[in-house]
Amino acid sequence: MGHKVIDLHCDTVFALKDGKDIRQSVPEIHVDLPRLRKGGVALQVFAAYVPPQTEAGSAFNYACEWLDSISAFARSDELLMPVENSSDLKTCMDANKTGIMLAVENGLAIDASLENLKMLRQRKARIMTLVHSEHMSWIESCTGKGQFKSDSDQSRGLGRFGEQVIDAMNDLGIIPDVSHSSENAFWDVIKRSKKPVIASHSCAYSICAAARNLKDDQLKALGDTGGIAAVNFCSSFLNEAYRLQFTEIIKNDHSLWEQIMKKRHVPGITAVVPITDIADHIDHMVNMAGEDAVALGSDFDGIPSAPEGVTGCDFYPVLEEQLRSRGYSESRVEKIFNGNFIRLLKAWD
């Protein structure tokens, strides 16, 4: 029997949006209930993604709509269970159910209102990725275009309102997620938050130089502060040769993106990404941050491609064997697969 899995990020809300019944097998996506069960997933965090181009003033309603859809899915089958805190998670794991936790991806969702943030928590959101691919007035993105213009006169990555957001998240019990944040914003959030933060779907920059990945000093800081870095399964975050080819293809033809996401295939790439690349990143992240600070954050259904052999959320037993073959003890595997997030969640309850 393998270790139970906690996955800190998926974008399968898109499948719900398209009307897919993911309680049944849906081969063209990464996450469905049969594969969650087969993969031993005890908790899947579903992100309500708010696109950066969402019209001002409508982002909050957009996020609420998708949080409600995820909540409905979590209550739609006897094998599923909504999970909000560590007590819920223990009940869920003891009952051998698959828990669903709500997250928001992109702080744009609050429409620059702390009251809206409070209402997202009332809708049971437990994690919020602070920013996505574009800067906001109060926080800098790692991929935002142009110079960051903060609502603060300080030359940093988190503005004055951003500080208020972090303070409010600490008070409300919403875990800050620094995936997609710039380096400056990362350090500002680490300094501001009184409780440990997460990077829910990021890899190691020293192996693959994607802007979304974490540098060694960032990994060490997460470990030192009790936080977590969760490895992403996106090929262009895992493998440098793949990243370089992918970047060139997308740069030359932006219209490919929709086709790529639909087919989960990038035409013209020759670089091969083996499943061992995931274990390589875990190795490095453990070496930098410590075994208490690494977890899993697949980004399933939000990535254009995954390594060869990664079929979706049924893949985890294969990864488990990969780690065992590298000499990982059972206690270390268990920490990475579930224990580290359980520990962090208790700190936020």
N, C-alpha and C positions, 0 to 999 in steps of 0.2 A: 504494500500500500504506500503510495507516494505522499509527500507532504502537501497539505492543503495550501492553496494559492490565494494571495491577495494581489490583485492587479489594480494599480492606482490610476489608470487612465485608459479609456476607450472613447471613440467617437461614434459609437453605434447608434446614437440618437438620429443620425442621418437615415439609417434603415427604418427606424420607427417613423421618421418624418415621411418616408416614401411608402408607408403603409405595410411594410413587411412584418409578418408574424414570426418574430424570432424565437417564439416558444417552440417552433418547428425548425428543422434543418433548413438553412439558407446557404447553400454552398458558395455563392458568389461574394459573401461577406466573411468577416473573421470571427464574429461573435454571435452565437445563438445558444439557446438553452441546452440542446443535446451536447454540444461541444464544451460548454461550460461544465457540464456534469462529467464528461469524459476526461477533461483536463484537470479535474479536482479543484475547480475554482470555488473558494469559500466566500470570496467577496470580490465583486467587480464594481469599480467606480465608473459611473456613467457621467460624462461631461455634457452639460448643456452649453454648446458652443455658440457664441455670439460673434458673427463675422465683423471685422473691423469697419467694413463699409456700411454697417447698419445705420439707418437714418437717426440723427440725433433726437433723443426724446422717446424713441421706440425700442431701445435696446432692453430696457427692463421688462416690458411686456413680452418681448421675444423670448427672453430667458425664462420667464415664468411659464410660458406656454410649453416649453420643452422640459422644464423641471416637472410639470404636471404630467407630461407624457411618460417620462421615466418612472415617476411614482406609480402611475397606472400600470405600467408593465411590471413593476416590482410586486404588485398585488394580484397579478393576473394568473398565477399558477401556484399550486401547493408546494412546488419545489423551490419557489422563490420567496425571499423575505426582505422587506425594507430594513436597512441597517443605518442607524444614526449615531450610535455610540458604542463603547467597548462592551457594555452589558448586552446590547442587541447582538453584537458580533459573536460573543460567547454562546448565546442562545442559538444563534444561527448555525455555528460550527458544531455544537453539540447535537443539534437536530439533523445534521448533514444536509442542510439546505444551502442554496446559493444566495448570498446576500447581495443587495444592490444599494450602493451609497450614491448620493447625489452630489455633483460638483458643478461649478460654473466655470467655463473657460472664456476668460476675457473680462477684466474689471469694467470694461465698457458697459456691462450689464447693469451697473448701478446708476447709470445716467448721472454720474457725479452727485449722488445723493446718499448720505449715510442712512436716511430713513429707508431708502430702497434696499440698501445692504441688510438692514434689520429684517425687512420683509422677505428677502431671499433666505435668511436663516429660519424664519418662521415657516417657509416652505420646505425646510429640512435640508437645505444645502449645507454641506459640511466642509467643502474645500472650494477655494476660488483661485484659479490661475489669474494672476494679477493683470496681465496684459497679453496681447497676442502679437500679430506681425507688424502693427503700426503703433507709433507713439501716441500717448494721450497727454492731456495737459498736466497730469499728475504723476505719470510714470513713463519711463523710457523702455522701449522694446529693443531686443537684441538685433532685430531685423528691420526696424523702422527706417524709412527713407528721410533724408535731410537731417538737419540739426535738431536735437531735442530742445523744445522750448517749454520749460517747466513753468508751472504756476508759482514757483518759488524763484527768488533771485539768486539762489545758491546753485552753483554749478555741480549738480549731482544727478542721480537717476530717479530720485523720488522727491516730488514736490511737497509743499506744506499740506495740501489736501491728501496726498498719498500717505503722509504720516498719520493723518487722522483716520484714514481707511485702515491702516495696519493696527492702530490702537483699537478701533472699533471691532475689527476682526478678532483681536485678542479677547475683548470683552464678550463678544457674541458667541465665540467658539467656532469661528470659521477659520480653517487652517490656510495660511497663505502659501501659495504655490508659485515658485520663482522660475519655473520653466517658461521660456519666452522672454524673461526679463533681461535687460542689459546687465553687463558686469557692474556698472555703477548702481543700478537699481538693486541688484542682488545684494551688494554690500550694505546699502542703506536699509533694506528690509531685514537682513540678518541683525543689524545693529538695533533696529527699532523694535522688532518683535520680542516680547517677553517670553514667548514660548517657541519651541523648535518649529522650523518651517520645512517644507518639502520642495523638491524638484520632481514633479510627478512623472515626467516623461522626457528625460535627457540622458545623454551618454557622455563619454570621456573625450574631451577636446584633444588631448595629447595623442590619441589614437586616430581620431577623425576630426578634422578641423572645421566642422560645421559650426556656424554662429550659435546654433541652439545648444551646443554641448558645453559642459562644465570644465573649466580649467582646474588644474591640480589644487591650487590654493582655495578655489571655491569648494571642491570636494572635501578638503581638509577642514574648512570652516563649518560645513554641514555636520561633519563628524564631531567636531569640537563643541558644537552647540546643541547636540542631540537631535539634529535634523536627519533627513533621509534624501538620498538621490536614487531615483528609480529608473532603471535602464529601459530605453526606448528600443523597439524592434524595427525601426525604419532603416532600410538599407543605406540611405544616403547620410545617416547619422552614425552608422556602424563602420563603414568601409571607405577609406579615403579615395581609392581608385574609382569606386562607384560614385562617390560624391562629386568628384571632378567631372566625370562624364555626364552625370545627371545635371549639374549646374550649367554645363555648356549647352546641353540639349534644350533645357527650359529657357535659357537666355535667348536662344535663337528662335524659339517658337512657343510663346506663352499660351497660344490657343490649344496646345497639347494637354494642358493640365486637366481639363474636364474628362477627356478621353482616357488619360492615364489613371485617374481616380476611379473611373468606371470599370476599367479592365484590370486594374492592379498590375499593370505592365508598362514599362518604359521602353519604347522602341529605340533601337540603335545602341543600347548599352551592351558592352562586351564583358565588363567586369563581373566576376562571380562573387557573390556574397554567401559564404558558408554559414551554417548555424553556429559554428565555433566562434564566429565574430562576437556573438552575444556574450558567450562565456569569457572571451578576451576582455570585453569592457567590464564585466562583473569583476574579473580578476583585478583589473587596474583600479576600479572604484573601491574595492575592498582594501587594496594596498594603500590608497590615498586617504580614504575616509574612515576605514575600519569596518569590521564585519557587522557592527551594530547600526550602520548608517546606509546600507544598500538594500534596495527592494526592486520590485518589478513594476514597470509602467509601460505596457506594450504599445500604446497609441493605436491599437487595432481599429480598423475601419476609418482611420484618419491619416493613414500613410499610403504613399503610392506603391510601395513594394516592400516586402519583407525578405529575409534570407531564404535561400533554397531549403525546402523541407519544413518551413514554418507555415502550417496550414490554417492556423487560427488558434483559438484559445484551448484547443485540445492538444497543443504542442508541449505543454509544460512538463509532462513526464520525460520527454526527450531532453529538455534542458536540465532536468534534475540529474539524469544519467551523465550528461556532459560534465556537470560540476563534480559529481562523485568520481568520475574518471580522472579528474584533476586533483584528487585528494581532499576534496572538501568533506569535512565531518558532517554527520547528520545534524548536529546542533547548528552548524554554520548554514547549511542549506535551509533549515527550518527558519532561521532568522531572516534570511533573504526572502524566502517564499511567503512568510506571514508574520513572524515574530517581531520584526523591527517596526512594522506599522502598528501592530497591536500595542506595543510599548508607547509609541508616539501618540496614538489615539487616546490612551489612558491619560497622558499628560494634558490633553485638551478637553477631557470630559469634566 
